[in-house]
Amino acid sequence: MDRFNAMRVFTRIVELGGFAKAADSLQLPRASVTILIKQLEAHLGVQLLQRTTRQVSPTLDGAAYYQRCVQLLTDLEETEAVFSVSRQNPRGTLSIDMPSGIGRLIVIPALPTFTARYPHIALEIGLNDRTVDLIREGVDCVLRGGLALDESLVARPLAMMDQLTLASPDYLKRFGVPATVDDLAGHQMVEYVSSASGKRFGLEFQVGTELREINLPKVVAVNSSDGYFAACEAGYGLIQAPYYHATRQLAQGTLVEVLAEVVPPRMALTALYPPHRQLSPRVRVFVDWLVELCAQPGIGLQR
């Protein structure tokens, strides 16, 4: 039995909650995964996993063994990186997740520079607005906007993004163009609802040193950034969004900036990854590249 391979299989089962999911994630036959775990439990002389018809979970011994396995496997990867060419030329699969807008408009168009620099890294990219469980879903790194960060993760600041208040030309014809925040009485907004927490977001304006939060009547609420923009373009009300996400609509005239003198607060863009991935060569070079990318003038994160 290859004990390190068995450890990798065991950790994926714990993280994904099932033998089949772990086998698919590691691209192994399901029978091989079952055999490896049986051999590992026999070798250790303890039961590591509790199996029911619905899920697989670690026993108390299994939970303790999982923590040690994660540390050992991380140490092994980093030791190999120090004494091999992968230190200068990392290789393997890197799983990352980011909001769809950031991915489509900022990161993916620039990716050829990263893959040219690190040709032996294969990227698996998830594009969505939901909160990802990095450990359970086997994700190495996520990009997130805003300040609601998981304190159990390592956070690397990337940029502060400018935001705009937007409306469609048709909406402004019907409701008028507000000149001040006080003019918003009688207007309506599209409400954004977090798919992770259910939190509902209104409008925010930085008025001098004061942050003013305003909730307007709404007809439509959405839980995705693309739907948020689509509802605004359809004339359902005002929205606030990062500048990069609105450049196409502004250029095409489907959306118009309003209240340009009273801007929303800037939004933080952050890379997050689990502590045990902090020294992974793949994660390190990717996050370093993101820092370089976000520092480039004209990338679109600021006006």
Secondary structure, DSSP 8 states (H G I E B T S, - for coil): --HHHHHHHHHHHHHHTSHHHHHHHHT--HHHHHHHHHHHHHHHTS--EEE-SS-EEE-HHHHHHHHHHHHHHHHHHHHHHHTSGGGTS--EEEEEEE-HHHIIIIIHHHHHHHHHH-TTEEEEEEE-SS---HHHHT-SEEEEESS---TTSEEEEEEEE-EEEEE-HHHHHHH---SSGGGGTT--B-EEE-TTT--EE-EEEEETTEEEEE----S-EESSHHHHHHHHHTTS-BEEEEHHHHHHHHHHTSSEEE-TTS----EEEEEEE-GGGTT-HHHHHHHHHHHHHHHSTTSSS--
